[in-house]
């Protein structure tokens, strides 16, 4: 293998692809789109219905979210609501949806958005790192667009100037009340091998190789279908609470939900080292450990370090980690930060205020940090 020539070929290919992307983004289409989006949202906000976000329609993937602000009302939509979208919509309502709530019903959603003029549409895109076609269409067809990570934010900002975040997904599988009601599960004896079932995706060969390599040492790091969706909430919680460490192989630079599931059940996430270069990762604190490529071949040492980190804090440290995660990484907190940021953005649009003081929404230095 000629590493020098291979590197040159790869660099040339990436340079060409990147130039094509940047050339495409120079098109006048994006100037026209940005101006159209500005006029449309100003017309909506000019009706004076959105001073405070109070009535919020949630997609099915946010069904376990509960409002932290008593002035907000969450209304859960049916899984297939886009087959027959609501007609009587109170003025000032907000539809808060994820890309997964829309999925195969994208054409119906676009029609619903275009024909509904007295409600705001906020899309929280949980797969913005790789599903570019869906992400771009949703960014165009929303009033506020939120990516779940910093990857592709520059590209996607061309499709909607009213971007919020990025905002990580957070733990959404269980309500905060459900977690605290079963706190005794987290205090039971745990296994010293890492939990790491992952879905298999053909498109991500390097990720697949990483999982296969680790599985030779730890069979609990493996490929598995989405059978967890068939389990009860309690059974899923029990599985997460059985392990001290959690091996995580993301799709590209995405931060998967399993990171937050690990944190909120008191475990130690083991994450790829490139995460340390993502600005959002700073909100995860000092719980995670970070593996290099060499750790895939010999993962024992880093897993043992994770187990030792779990054991060192004892029961009090475990409870503290869970408490911190419930406060900072549950879907309830992330949703409230989003709504506070949207209210701030609405106020700035109405007052033609071009400043920005919010900072990264996940950081407690953010202007919209929940105290």
CORGILIN-V831890 format. One line per field, one symbol per residue. ss: DSSP state (h for helix, s for strand, l for the rest). phi: phi as a letter, one per 30 degrees, with the letter a starting at -180 (. if undefined). psi: psi as a letter, one per 40 degrees, with the letter a starting at -180 (. if undefined). A space follows every 10 residues. Layout:
# CORGILIN-V831890
ss = ???
phi = ???
psi = ???
This chain:
# CORGILIN-V831890
ss = llhhhhhhhh hhhhhhhhhh hhhhlllhhh hhhhhhhhhh hhhhhlllll llllsssslh hhllllllll llssssllll hhhhllllll llsssssshh hhhhhhhhhh hhhhhlllss ssssslllll lhhhhhhhhh lllsssslll llhhhhhlll llssslllll sllllhhhhh hlhhhhllll slllssssll llllhhhhhh hhhhhlllll ssslllhhhh llhhhhhhhh llslssslll llllllhhhh hhhhlllsss sshhhhhlhh hhhhllllss slhhhhhllh hhhhhhhhhh hhhhhhhhhh hhhhhhhhhs hhhhhhhhhh hhhhhhhhhh llllllllll llllllllll l
phi = .cdddddddd dddddddddd dddddddded dddddddddd dddddddicb dbdbcbdcde dcdcdbddcd dcccbdddec dddbddcdce didbccbced dchdceedde ddddccccbc cccccdbddb cddddddddd cadbcbdcad diddddddca dcccjdbedj dbdbdddddd dcddddcddc dccddadbdc bedbdddddd ddddddcbdd cacadddddc ddeddddddd ddbdbbdbcd dhcdcdeddd ddddcidcdc cdddedccdd ddddicddcb cceddddbdd dddddddddd dddidddddd dddddddcbd eedddddddd ddeddedddd chccdbbdid ddcddddcdd c
psi = hgdddddddd dddddddddd ddddeeiedd dddddddddd dddddeefef dihdhhhiid efdeihhehe eihhhhiidf dedgiidghi ieihhhiidd ddbefddddd ddddehefii hhhhhefeee gddddddddd fidhhhieie heddddddeh egiiaihidi hediiddddd dfdddeeiii ieiihfhiih hdegdddddd dddddddgee hihiafedee iidddddddd eeidihhhhi hbeihidddd dddeeeihhh iidedeehdd edeeaediih iiddeddged dddddddddd ddeadddddd ddddddddei dddddddddd dddddddddd efheihedah deieeidfhh .
